[in-house]
Amino acid sequence: MTKEFIAGEFAKLQGRICERLEKVDGLALFGQDNWDREEGGGGKTRIIQNGAVIEKGGVAFSKVFGPVSDVMKKQLNLDGDDFFATGVSIVLHPSNPHVPIIHMNVRYFELNTGVFWFGGGIDLTPHYIIPKQAKEFHLGLKNICDNYNITFYPKFKSWADDYFFIPHRNETRGIGGIFFDHQNENSGLAKDQLFAFCLELGDNFAALYENQVVQGKNLPVSEQDLRWRNIRRGRYVEFNLVNDRGTKFGLLSGGRTESILMSLPADASWEYQYQPQSDKEQSTTDSLKKGISYL
């Protein structure tokens, strides 16, 4: 299984996900933006906007390669002269505050030394945390993980709690999910099994999100709901710009800035010393902690 084969299958995965998300939204269609990277490679960024459900969302495919720069070696601790990276990255920002933000990423990385690994994850950021919906989301992820290795869910769930965390706020980005990185044969699975795991996660993404969408998209929305939504979006922006390693890698590796920053919402807010205005805002704030079991 070559790196080019993996990239080709990830490109197909992007297409399948976009087709399914258009059905989930029911109104908007994805636009397409092909781009080339001067140092090697390129990608396809697909954006959906102003839909019935999704205010702004992106599903990006990339395949980039070339020399490992000194900055990359230092910042990312890479030991090699040339790299190859490919993957699919998704972020969806809904308009209705009762529908959560969702992110997914699956990726493959290879150095000219022969070292390779898979990484990725999926996490949910509800504007209002609803325990029943949180349980359904985590149970769906556990079922996927258990098909490959029963140790994956507890290990990757804990990893997500640590990764999707905003240290300067001392809070998690949302209810977490799973996160994994540097997975190779040492994980207990062969290369083709790890790749199959990534593809299954991607192919189940739309169904996991649709379950969340149908429970919230028709709920009434107040001005305070929108205010709270934008404050929670502000926290999302803080994480992506300050803490997210994927964003840093993309920028350091000469990736396309517009595609990398597609993860940001159209609008967000930062109010000075904002305090929760309702029980549901307070409950959500109190739940932004590591180590919560939703099962």
Secondary structure as GFF3:
##gff-version 3
##sequence-region A 1 295
A	DSSP	alpha_helix	3	25	.	.	.	ID=ss1
A	DSSP	beta_strand	31	36	.	.	.	ID=ss2
A	DSSP	beta_strand	41	49	.	.	.	ID=ss3
A	DSSP	beta_strand	54	67	.	.	.	ID=ss4
A	DSSP	alpha_helix	70	76	.	.	.	ID=ss5
A	DSSP	beta_strand	82	94	.	.	.	ID=ss6
A	DSSP	beta_strand	101	111	.	.	.	ID=ss7
A	DSSP	beta_strand	116	125	.	.	.	ID=ss8
A	DSSP	alpha_helix	131	146	.	.	.	ID=ss9
A	DSSP	alpha_helix	152	163	.	.	.	ID=ss10
A	DSSP	beta_strand	165	166	.	.	.	ID=ss11
A	DSSP	beta_strand	171	172	.	.	.	ID=ss12
A	DSSP	beta_strand	176	183	.	.	.	ID=ss13
A	DSSP	three_ten_helix	185	187	.	.	.	ID=ss14
A	DSSP	alpha_helix	191	216	.	.	.	ID=ss15
A	DSSP	alpha_helix	223	238	.	.	.	ID=ss16
A	DSSP	pi_helix	239	243	.	.	.	ID=ss17
A	DSSP	alpha_helix	245	252	.	.	.	ID=ss18
A	DSSP	alpha_helix	257	260	.	.	.	ID=ss19
A	DSSP	three_ten_helix	261	263	.	.	.	ID=ss20
A	DSSP	alpha_helix	279	286	.	.	.	ID=ss21
###
